[in-house]
Amino acid sequence: MKKLLLLPILLLLFSSCEVQYNGDTRFIIKANIIDEEGNPIENVQVDVNAERDNLSDNISYAHTDENGFSFQAFPPLKSQGTFSIDINPDRKTYQSKIIYNIKESDFQNLILDLGSVTLIKNENIINFKIQLNRINESNFIERIEINALSPEEFVDYQGNLEENYYPETYFTILKNQNFTIFYSVRDISTTPPTLTDYSVNVSVGTESATYQLEY
């Protein structure tokens, strides 16, 4: 008898670890995938993922039609969670783009229209690295920002900015552009320590580049 009772208990445990859905209704996400010149991109894969309690589940996927449109219907979550859209995950010809932190409250009459989403060709994207070179042991970098044009591969739908505990030094940007690096240096040799803001102009071409930042 104990062995017979064990199977339903195990099934209950496994089912409770999965993302649960409400099958009575359907959410709809629409998007128009275009290139840098505004032309539609056909046959781009678009995945819809659901996230809740550190669990993630791919609940729908489709490919854009000849006009670059993607239309997907899927069930909402039974309990509070978020959705993300993974566009062109295989990075074929174009960049990939993930739009995340989409909440159920973002759907109007069960529909979320993302409008036009631009993908940049991989051949127009380069890597840019900032190599930190500390020449004064009393100095510490506290902030690094750049205003370069980038493909925006990760987009928080709520517009929140990701907080980094350490200054970011690796970036994916568009080639052939001029931009500015903004950074802050804290000098702990003074009492109290002083924080000074700096900026430097940088140019990049068609190849990935590294900038040596001395502080």
matplotlib code that plots the C-alpha trace (Angstrom):
import matplotlib.pyplot as plt

x = [0.0, 2.8, 4.4, 1.0, 0.7, 4.2, 3.6, 0.8, 2.8, 5.8, 3.6, 2.2, 5.7, 6.9, 3.8, 4.1, 7.6, 6.3, 5.0, 1.2, -1.1, -4.7, -6.1, -9.4, -8.0, -5.3, -2.8, -1.7, 1.7, 2.2, 5.5, 6.9, 10.5, 12.5, 16.1, 18.0, 16.5, 12.9, 12.6, 10.6, 12.7, 11.1, 11.4, 12.8, 12.2, 10.3, 10.0, 7.7, 8.9, 7.2, 9.1, 8.0, 9.8, 13.1, 11.5, 11.4, 9.3, 9.1, 5.3, 5.2, 7.3, 6.7, 8.5, 7.8, 5.9, 7.0, 6.0, 8.0, 5.0, 4.8, 1.5, 1.4, -1.4, -0.7, -2.3, -1.6, 0.0, -2.2, -0.1, 1.9, 4.9, 6.5, 7.1, 10.0, 10.3, 13.5, 13.8, 16.2, 17.8, 20.1, 21.6, 21.4, 22.5, 21.1, 21.5, 19.3, 17.1, 15.4, 12.6, 12.0, 10.1, 6.7, 3.9, 0.3, -0.8, 1.0, -1.6, -4.5, -7.6, -5.4, -3.1, 0.4, 1.6, 5.4, 5.2, 8.3, 11.4, 14.7, 17.4, 21.0, 23.0, 25.8, 28.3, 27.5, 28.2, 31.6, 32.9, 34.4, 36.4, 37.7, 41.0, 41.5, 45.0, 45.4, 48.4, 47.6, 47.0, 44.7, 42.3, 39.3, 36.9, 33.2, 31.3, 31.7, 29.2, 29.3, 26.9, 27.7, 25.0, 24.3, 22.1, 20.3, 20.3, 18.5, 15.6, 13.7, 10.1, 9.5, 12.4, 14.4, 18.2, 20.3, 22.4, 26.0, 28.1, 31.2, 31.8, 31.0, 34.0, 32.7, 30.2, 28.5, 28.2, 27.7, 30.8, 32.1, 31.1, 32.4, 31.2, 32.2, 33.3, 32.1, 33.7, 34.2, 37.3, 37.4, 40.6, 40.9, 44.2, 42.2, 40.0, 37.3, 37.8, 37.1, 35.0, 35.9, 34.0, 35.9, 35.1, 37.0, 36.1, 36.7, 36.4, 35.9, 36.0, 35.0, 36.9, 36.5, 38.5, 40.1, 40.6, 43.3, 41.8, 44.4, 43.2]
y = [0.0, 2.4, 1.9, 2.6, 5.9, 7.0, 7.5, 10.2, 12.0, 12.2, 13.4, 16.1, 17.3, 17.5, 19.3, 21.8, 22.8, 23.7, 27.1, 26.9, 28.5, 29.6, 27.8, 29.7, 32.9, 33.8, 36.7, 38.0, 39.6, 41.3, 42.7, 44.0, 43.1, 45.4, 46.2, 49.5, 50.9, 50.0, 47.0, 44.0, 40.9, 37.6, 34.3, 35.6, 33.3, 34.9, 33.1, 33.9, 32.8, 32.8, 33.4, 32.9, 31.9, 31.5, 29.1, 29.8, 28.1, 28.6, 28.8, 29.9, 30.5, 31.6, 33.1, 36.4, 36.5, 38.2, 41.6, 41.0, 40.5, 38.1, 37.2, 34.8, 33.7, 31.9, 31.4, 33.7, 32.5, 31.3, 33.3, 36.5, 36.3, 38.0, 37.3, 37.8, 37.9, 36.4, 37.7, 35.9, 33.7, 32.0, 35.4, 34.4, 37.4, 39.8, 40.5, 38.9, 41.0, 40.1, 42.2, 41.1, 42.0, 42.2, 42.2, 41.0, 44.6, 45.7, 43.8, 46.0, 43.9, 40.8, 42.3, 43.7, 45.4, 45.9, 47.9, 48.0, 46.3, 47.0, 44.4, 45.3, 43.2, 41.3, 42.8, 46.3, 45.4, 45.4, 44.8, 47.7, 47.0, 49.5, 48.3, 49.8, 50.9, 52.2, 54.5, 55.9, 53.3, 55.8, 56.0, 53.8, 53.8, 54.1, 54.8, 54.1, 55.1, 55.5, 57.3, 55.1, 53.8, 50.2, 47.3, 47.2, 43.5, 43.4, 45.7, 46.0, 46.6, 48.6, 50.9, 50.0, 50.4, 47.5, 48.2, 47.1, 46.7, 47.0, 49.5, 47.9, 47.7, 45.5, 46.8, 45.8, 48.9, 49.9, 50.3, 53.6, 56.2, 58.8, 58.7, 59.7, 57.7, 59.2, 58.0, 58.9, 58.4, 58.4, 59.4, 58.0, 59.8, 62.9, 63.5, 63.1, 61.1, 63.1, 62.0, 63.6, 63.2, 62.8, 62.3, 61.4, 61.2, 58.0, 57.0, 53.4, 52.0, 48.7, 46.4, 45.6, 47.9, 48.3, 51.7, 52.0, 54.1, 55.4, 56.7]
z = [0.0, 0.8, -2.6, -4.3, -2.4, -3.3, -7.0, -6.7, -4.1, -6.4, -9.3, -7.1, -6.1, -9.8, -10.9, -8.2, -9.4, -12.9, -14.1, -13.9, -16.5, -16.8, -19.8, -19.9, -21.6, -24.0, -24.1, -27.5, -28.3, -31.6, -33.0, -36.3, -36.8, -39.1, -40.0, -39.6, -42.8, -41.8, -44.0, -42.7, -41.8, -42.7, -41.0, -37.7, -34.7, -31.8, -28.5, -25.6, -22.2, -18.8, -15.6, -12.0, -8.8, -10.6, -13.1, -16.8, -19.4, -23.2, -23.9, -27.5, -30.6, -34.1, -37.2, -38.7, -42.0, -45.2, -43.7, -40.6, -38.3, -35.4, -33.8, -30.8, -28.4, -25.1, -21.7, -18.8, -15.6, -12.8, -10.3, -10.5, -12.8, -15.9, -19.6, -21.9, -25.7, -27.2, -30.8, -33.2, -30.5, -33.0, -34.0, -37.7, -39.8, -37.2, -33.5, -30.9, -28.7, -25.4, -24.1, -20.5, -17.3, -19.2, -16.6, -17.0, -16.4, -19.6, -21.7, -22.7, -23.4, -23.3, -26.1, -26.0, -29.2, -29.2, -32.4, -34.5, -33.1, -34.9, -35.3, -36.4, -38.8, -37.0, -39.6, -38.3, -34.6, -32.8, -29.3, -27.3, -24.2, -21.6, -20.1, -16.7, -15.8, -12.3, -12.0, -8.6, -5.8, -4.0, -6.9, -7.5, -10.4, -9.3, -12.5, -16.2, -18.9, -22.6, -25.0, -28.0, -30.3, -29.4, -30.6, -27.2, -26.8, -23.4, -22.9, -19.6, -20.6, -17.4, -18.3, -15.2, -15.4, -14.3, -11.2, -11.5, -8.4, -10.5, -13.4, -16.7, -19.1, -21.9, -24.5, -27.7, -30.0, -33.6, -35.8, -37.3, -34.6, -32.2, -28.6, -25.1, -22.1, -18.8, -15.6, -11.9, -9.8, -6.0, -4.4, -0.9, 0.0, 0.9, 4.0, 3.2, 0.0, -3.2, -6.2, -9.5, -12.8, -16.1, -19.8, -22.9, -26.5, -28.5, -32.1, -33.4, -36.9, -38.4, -36.0, -32.3, -30.1, -26.7, -24.9, -22.2, -19.4, -16.9, -13.6]

ax = plt.figure().add_subplot(projection="3d")
ax.plot(x, y, z, "-o")
ax.set_aspect("equal")
plt.show()
